[in-house]
């Protein structure tokens, strides 16, 4: 039961961070934006950092089973890796121009 709760809570958190925040902050009311791009990025950064830290704390303090503790550490690593990728993307170290070219090529040929 604890394993199901860990997976469910982290899956919902991941969906909210990667789908929910961009969807909500990308809304416009006329010419007004609900949140600016830097505010949206900060929400995403803080969310990923808090999720990674929360899983680490849960693995150290709250979770008693060895397998469940390992699962919490795995989720902490996933959130930390996503934080690193997001940071690299914002700093310009990683870009996705290759993906854009590949999708345009597929669109042109199919």
VODOPA-511142 format. One line per field, with one value per atom (N, C-alpha, C, CB): atom name; y, x, z. Coordinates in nm, 2 decimals. Atoms other than C-alpha are relative to their C-alpha. Glycine has a CB too. Layout:
% residues N
atom	(CA, ...) $
v	(Y, ...) $
u	(X, ...) $
w	(Z, ...) $
END
This chain:
% residues 110
atom	(N, CA, C, CB, N, CA, C, CB, N, CA, C, CB, N, CA, C, CB, N, CA, C, CB, N, CA, C, CB, N, CA, C, CB, N, CA, C, CB, N, CA, C, CB, N, CA, C, CB, N, CA, C, CB, N, CA, C, CB, N, CA, C, CB, N, CA, C, CB, N, CA, C, CB, N, CA, C, CB, N, CA, C, CB, N, CA, C, CB, N, CA, C, CB, N, CA, C, CB, N, CA, C, CB, N, CA, C, CB, N, CA, C, CB, N, CA, C, CB, N, CA, C, CB, N, CA, C, CB, N, CA, C, CB, N, CA, C, CB, N, CA, C, CB, N, CA, C, CB, N, CA, C, CB, N, CA, C, CB, N, CA, C, CB, N, CA, C, CB, N, CA, C, CB, N, CA, C, CB, N, CA, C, CB, N, CA, C, CB, N, CA, C, CB, N, CA, C, CB, N, CA, C, CB, N, CA, C, CB, N, CA, C, CB, N, CA, C, CB, N, CA, C, CB, N, CA, C, CB, N, CA, C, CB, N, CA, C, CB, N, CA, C, CB, N, CA, C, CB, N, CA, C, CB, N, CA, C, CB, N, CA, C, CB, N, CA, C, CB, N, CA, C, CB, N, CA, C, CB, N, CA, C, CB, N, CA, C, CB, N, CA, C, CB, N, CA, C, CB, N, CA, C, CB, N, CA, C, CB, N, CA, C, CB, N, CA, C, CB, N, CA, C, CB, N, CA, C, CB, N, CA, C, CB, N, CA, C, CB, N, CA, C, CB, N, CA, C, CB, N, CA, C, CB, N, CA, C, CB, N, CA, C, CB, N, CA, C, CB, N, CA, C, CB, N, CA, C, CB, N, CA, C, CB, N, CA, C, CB, N, CA, C, CB, N, CA, C, CB, N, CA, C, CB, N, CA, C, CB, N, CA, C, CB, N, CA, C, CB, N, CA, C, CB, N, CA, C, CB, N, CA, C, CB, N, CA, C, CB, N, CA, C, CB, N, CA, C, CB, N, CA, C, CB, N, CA, C, CB, N, CA, C, CB, N, CA, C, CB, N, CA, C, CB, N, CA, C, CB, N, CA, C, CB, N, CA, C, CB, N, CA, C, CB, N, CA, C, CB, N, CA, C, CB, N, CA, C, CB, N, CA, C, CB, N, CA, C, CB, N, CA, C, CB, N, CA, C, CB, N, CA, C, CB, N, CA, C, CB, N, CA, C, CB, N, CA, C, CB) $
v	(-0.12, 0.00, 0.13, 0.00, -0.12, 0.24, 0.02, -0.02, -0.02, 0.17, 0.06, -0.14, -0.07, 0.26, 0.15, -0.07, -0.14, 0.58, 0.08, 0.01, -0.07, 0.68, 0.02, -0.09, -0.01, 0.61, 0.10, -0.13, -0.09, 0.79, 0.14, -0.05, -0.13, 1.09, 0.07, 0.01, -0.06, 1.14, 0.01, -0.09, -0.02, 1.08, 0.12, -0.13, -0.12, 1.34, 0.13, 0.00, -0.11, 1.58, 0.03, -0.02, -0.01, 1.52, 0.06, -0.13, -0.05, 1.58, 0.15, -0.08, -0.14, 1.90, 0.09, 0.02, -0.08, 2.03, 0.02, -0.06, 0.00, 1.94, 0.04, -0.13, -0.03, 1.99, 0.11, -0.12, -0.09, 2.19, 0.15, -0.04, -0.14, 2.49, 0.06, -0.01, -0.07, 2.56, 0.03, -0.09, -0.02, 2.52, 0.12, -0.12, -0.10, 2.76, 0.14, -0.03, -0.13, 3.02, 0.04, -0.02, -0.04, 3.02, 0.06, -0.12, -0.06, 3.15, 0.15, -0.04, -0.15, 3.50, 0.04, 0.04, -0.06, 3.72, 0.13, 0.03, -0.12, 3.96, 0.02, 0.12, -0.03, 4.12, -0.03, 0.14, 0.02, 4.02, -0.15, 0.04, 0.13, 3.72, -0.02, -0.02, 0.03, 3.55, 0.00, -0.14, 0.00, 3.49, 0.02, -0.13, -0.02, 3.60, -0.13, 0.12, 0.12, 3.35, -0.03, 0.02, 0.03, 3.40, -0.06, 0.12, 0.05, 3.34, -0.15, 0.09, 0.14, 3.02, -0.09, -0.01, 0.08, 2.90, -0.02, 0.07, 0.01, 2.97, -0.09, 0.14, 0.10, 2.78, -0.14, 0.03, 0.14, 2.48, -0.04, 0.00, 0.03, 2.50, -0.03, 0.12, 0.02, 2.53, -0.13, 0.11, 0.12, 2.25, -0.13, 0.00, 0.12, 2.01, -0.02, 0.02, 0.01, 2.10, -0.05, 0.14, 0.05, 2.05, -0.14, 0.09, 0.14, 1.72, -0.09, -0.02, 0.08, 1.59, 0.00, 0.06, -0.01, 1.71, -0.08, 0.15, 0.07, 1.57, -0.15, 0.04, 0.14, 1.23, -0.04, -0.04, 0.03, 1.24, -0.01, 0.10, 0.00, 1.33, -0.12, 0.13, 0.12, 1.06, -0.13, -0.01, 0.12, 0.80, 0.00, 0.00, 0.00, 0.91, -0.02, 0.13, -0.01, 0.96, -0.08, 0.14, 0.05, 0.85, -0.15, 0.08, 0.13, 0.53, -0.10, -0.01, 0.10, 0.21, -0.11, -0.05, 0.11, -0.06, 0.03, -0.06, -0.02, -0.11, 0.03, -0.12, -0.02, -0.14, 0.13, -0.12, -0.13, 0.16, 0.12, 0.01, -0.10, 0.36, 0.02, -0.03, 0.00, 0.27, 0.07, -0.14, -0.06, 0.38, 0.15, -0.06, -0.14, 0.72, 0.06, 0.03, -0.05, 0.76, 0.01, -0.08, -0.01, 0.68, 0.12, -0.13, -0.12, 0.94, 0.13, 0.00, -0.12, 1.19, 0.02, -0.01, -0.01, 1.12, 0.05, -0.14, -0.04, 1.16, 0.15, -0.08, -0.14, 1.50, 0.09, 0.03, -0.07, 1.61, 0.01, -0.07, 0.00, 1.51, 0.09, -0.15, -0.10, 1.70, 0.14, -0.03, -0.13, 2.00, 0.04, 0.00, -0.02, 1.97, 0.03, -0.11, -0.02, 1.94, 0.14, -0.11, -0.13, 2.24, 0.11, 0.01, -0.11, 2.45, 0.01, -0.03, -0.01, 2.36, 0.06, -0.14, -0.05, 2.44, 0.16, -0.06, -0.14, 2.78, 0.08, 0.03, -0.06, 2.86, 0.00, -0.06, 0.01, 2.77, -0.10, 0.13, 0.10, 2.48, -0.12, -0.05, 0.10, 2.24, 0.06, -0.11, -0.05, 2.31, -0.12, 0.11, 0.11, 2.11, 0.03, -0.02, -0.03, 2.24, -0.13, 0.09, 0.12, 1.89, -0.07, -0.10, 0.05, 1.78, 0.07, 0.00, -0.08, 2.06, -0.03, 0.15, 0.03, 1.98, -0.14, 0.00, 0.13, 1.61, -0.01, -0.10, 0.00, 1.68, 0.07, 0.07, -0.06, 1.92, -0.09, 0.13, 0.10, 1.65, -0.10, -0.06, 0.10, 1.40, 0.06, -0.05, -0.06, 1.64, 0.02, 0.14, -0.03, 1.72, -0.14, 0.06, 0.13, 1.35, -0.09, -0.07, 0.08, 1.20, 0.07, -0.07) $
u	(0.08, 0.00, 0.09, -0.09, -0.09, 0.29, 0.06, 0.10, -0.06, 0.45, -0.10, 0.04, 0.10, 0.12, -0.01, -0.13, 0.01, 0.10, 0.12, -0.01, -0.12, 0.46, -0.01, 0.13, 0.01, 0.41, -0.11, -0.02, 0.11, 0.07, 0.03, -0.13, -0.03, 0.18, 0.11, 0.05, -0.11, 0.50, -0.05, 0.12, 0.05, 0.32, -0.09, -0.08, 0.08, 0.06, 0.08, -0.10, -0.09, 0.34, 0.07, 0.10, -0.06, 0.52, -0.09, 0.06, 0.10, 0.21, -0.03, -0.13, 0.02, 0.14, 0.11, -0.03, -0.12, 0.49, 0.03, 0.12, -0.04, 0.54, -0.12, 0.06, 0.11, 0.19, -0.08, -0.09, 0.09, -0.01, 0.06, -0.03, -0.06, 0.23, 0.01, 0.14, -0.01, 0.30, -0.14, 0.07, 0.14, -0.08, -0.06, -0.08, 0.06, -0.18, 0.07, 0.00, -0.07, 0.09, 0.01, 0.15, 0.00, 0.06, -0.13, 0.02, 0.13, -0.30, 0.01, -0.10, 0.01, -0.38, -0.14, 0.06, 0.13, -0.67, 0.01, -0.05, -0.02, -0.68, 0.14, -0.06, -0.14, -0.34, 0.08, 0.02, -0.06, -0.26, 0.04, -0.09, -0.05, -0.05, -0.03, 0.15, 0.03, -0.14, 0.13, -0.07, -0.13, 0.23, 0.10, 0.03, -0.11, 0.55, 0.08, 0.09, -0.08, 0.79, 0.10, 0.08, -0.09, 1.05, -0.08, 0.07, 0.08, 0.77, -0.03, -0.12, 0.03, 0.67, 0.12, -0.05, -0.12, 1.03, 0.03, 0.12, -0.03, 1.07, -0.09, -0.01, 0.09, 0.76, 0.04, -0.15, -0.05, 0.89, 0.12, 0.02, -0.13, 1.24, -0.03, 0.09, 0.03, 1.10, -0.08, -0.08, 0.08, 0.85, 0.09, -0.11, -0.09, 1.12, 0.09, 0.08, -0.09, 1.36, -0.07, 0.06, 0.08, 1.09, -0.04, -0.12, 0.04, 0.98, 0.12, -0.06, -0.12, 1.34, 0.03, 0.12, -0.03, 1.40, -0.10, 0.00, 0.11, 1.06, 0.02, -0.13, -0.03, 1.15, 0.12, 0.01, -0.12, 1.49, -0.03, 0.11, 0.04, 1.34, -0.09, -0.08, 0.08, 1.08, 0.08, -0.11, -0.09, 1.35, 0.08, 0.09, -0.08, 1.55, -0.08, 0.08, 0.07, 1.28, -0.13, -0.03, 0.13, 0.93, -0.02, -0.09, 0.02, 0.96, 0.09, 0.03, -0.07, 1.06, 0.06, -0.09, -0.05, 1.09, 0.11, -0.12, -0.12, 1.41, -0.04, 0.09, 0.04, 1.23, -0.07, -0.10, 0.06, 1.01, 0.09, -0.11, -0.11, 1.31, 0.07, 0.10, -0.07, 1.48, -0.08, 0.04, 0.10, 1.17, 0.00, -0.14, -0.01, 1.18, 0.13, -0.01, -0.13, 1.55, 0.00, 0.11, 0.01, 1.47, -0.08, -0.06, 0.08, 1.20, 0.07, -0.14, -0.08, 1.43, 0.10, 0.07, -0.10, 1.69, -0.07, 0.06, 0.08, 1.42, -0.03, -0.13, 0.03, 1.31, 0.13, -0.07, -0.13, 1.68, 0.05, 0.10, -0.04, 1.76, -0.08, -0.01, 0.09, 1.46, 0.04, -0.15, -0.04, 1.57, 0.13, 0.03, -0.13, 1.92, -0.03, 0.09, 0.04, 1.77, -0.07, -0.09, 0.07, 1.54, 0.10, -0.11, -0.10, 1.83, 0.09, 0.08, -0.09, 2.05, -0.07, 0.05, 0.08, 1.77, -0.02, -0.14, 0.01, 1.71, 0.13, -0.06, -0.13, 2.08, 0.05, 0.10, -0.04, 2.10, 0.11, 0.05, -0.09, 2.33, -0.05, 0.06, 0.07, 2.08, -0.11, -0.06, 0.11, 1.85, -0.07, 0.04, 0.08, 1.59, -0.02, -0.13, 0.01, 1.65, 0.00, 0.11, 0.00, 1.73, -0.14, 0.10, 0.13, 1.39, -0.10, -0.06, 0.08, 1.22, 0.03, 0.03, -0.03, 1.41, -0.05, 0.15, 0.05, 1.32, -0.15, 0.04, 0.15, 0.95, -0.04, -0.06, 0.03, 0.95, 0.03, 0.07, -0.03, 1.12, -0.11, 0.13, 0.10, 0.86, -0.13, -0.03, 0.12, 0.58, 0.00, -0.02, -0.02, 0.72, -0.01, 0.13, -0.01, 0.77, -0.12, 0.12, 0.12, 0.45, -0.12, 0.02) $
w	(0.00, 0.00, 0.00, 0.12, -0.01, 0.08, -0.13, 0.11, 0.13, -0.26, -0.09, -0.05, 0.08, -0.43, 0.03, 0.01, -0.04, -0.24, -0.05, 0.16, 0.04, -0.32, -0.15, 0.03, 0.14, -0.69, -0.04, -0.07, 0.04, -0.71, 0.04, 0.08, -0.04, -0.51, -0.09, 0.14, 0.08, -0.72, -0.15, 0.00, 0.14, -1.05, -0.01, -0.04, 0.01, -0.97, 0.01, 0.12, -0.01, -0.86, -0.13, 0.11, 0.12, -1.18, -0.11, -0.05, 0.10, -1.39, 0.03, 0.00, -0.03, -1.21, -0.03, 0.15, 0.03, -1.25, -0.15, 0.07, 0.14, -1.61, -0.09, -0.04, 0.08, -1.74, 0.06, -0.02, -0.07, -1.49, 0.01, 0.14, -0.01, -1.43, -0.13, 0.07, 0.13, -1.80, -0.05, -0.10, 0.05, -1.88, 0.07, 0.02, -0.07, -1.61, -0.02, 0.16, 0.01, -1.65, -0.15, 0.04, 0.14, -2.03, -0.04, -0.09, 0.03, -2.01, -0.01, 0.10, 0.02, -2.13, 0.02, -0.14, -0.01, -2.05, -0.08, 0.15, 0.09, -2.35, -0.02, 0.07, 0.01, -2.35, 0.13, -0.05, -0.13, -1.99, 0.01, 0.11, -0.03, -1.90, 0.15, -0.03, -0.14, -1.57, 0.08, 0.01, -0.06, -1.49, -0.10, 0.09, 0.10, -1.66, -0.01, 0.05, 0.03, -1.80, 0.12, -0.13, -0.12, -1.51, 0.12, 0.03, -0.11, -1.26, -0.02, 0.03, 0.04, -1.44, 0.02, -0.14, -0.02, -1.44, 0.14, -0.07, -0.15, -1.07, 0.06, 0.06, -0.06, -0.99, -0.04, -0.05, 0.04, -1.19, 0.07, -0.15, -0.07, -1.04, 0.15, 0.00, -0.14, -0.68, 0.02, 0.06, -0.01, -0.75, -0.01, -0.10, 0.02, -0.88, 0.12, -0.13, -0.11, -0.60, 0.13, 0.03, -0.12, -0.33, -0.01, 0.02, 0.02, -0.48, 0.02, -0.14, -0.03, -0.48, 0.14, -0.09, -0.14, -0.13, 0.08, 0.05, -0.07, -0.01, -0.01, -0.05, 0.01, -0.15, 0.08, -0.15, -0.08, 0.01, 0.15, -0.02, -0.14, 0.35, 0.03, 0.04, -0.02, 0.31, 0.01, -0.11, 0.00, 0.23, 0.13, -0.12, -0.12, 0.54, 0.12, 0.01, -0.13, 0.80, 0.00, 0.03, 0.00, 0.70, -0.04, -0.09, 0.06, 0.50, 0.07, -0.15, -0.08, 0.69, -0.08, 0.11, 0.07, 0.43, -0.10, -0.08, 0.08, 0.23, -0.15, 0.00, 0.14, -0.11, -0.02, -0.04, 0.01, -0.04, 0.01, 0.11, -0.02, 0.07, -0.13, 0.11, 0.13, -0.26, -0.10, -0.05, 0.09, -0.45, 0.02, 0.02, -0.03, -0.28, -0.05, 0.15, 0.05, -0.37, -0.15, 0.05, 0.15, -0.73, -0.05, -0.05, 0.03, -0.74, 0.02, 0.07, -0.03, -0.58, -0.11, 0.13, 0.12, -0.86, -0.12, -0.02, 0.12, -1.13, 0.01, -0.01, -0.01, -0.99, -0.01, 0.13, 0.01, -0.95, -0.14, 0.10, 0.14, -1.30, -0.09, -0.06, 0.07, -1.44, 0.04, 0.03, -0.04, -1.24, -0.07, 0.16, 0.08, -1.40, -0.15, 0.02, 0.14, -1.75, -0.02, -0.05, 0.01, -1.69, 0.02, 0.11, -0.02, -1.56, -0.12, 0.13, 0.11, -1.85, -0.12, -0.04, 0.10, -2.09, 0.01, -0.01, -0.03, -1.93, -0.02, 0.14, 0.02, -1.93, -0.15, 0.09, 0.14, -2.30, -0.03, -0.05, 0.02, -2.26, -0.08, 0.14, 0.07, -2.40, -0.09, 0.09, 0.08, -2.69, -0.07, -0.11, 0.06, -2.88, -0.15, 0.07, 0.14, -3.23, -0.09, -0.05, 0.08, -3.35, 0.00, 0.07, -0.01, -3.23, -0.10, 0.14, 0.09, -3.42, -0.14, 0.03, 0.14, -3.74, -0.03, -0.02, 0.03, -3.71, -0.01, 0.12, 0.02, -3.66, -0.13, 0.12, 0.12, -3.95, -0.12, -0.02, 0.11, -4.17, -0.01, 0.03, 0.00, -4.06, -0.06, 0.14, 0.05, -4.13, -0.15, 0.07, 0.15, -4.48, -0.08, -0.03, 0.08, -4.58, 0.03, 0.04, -0.03, -4.42, -0.01, 0.13) $
END
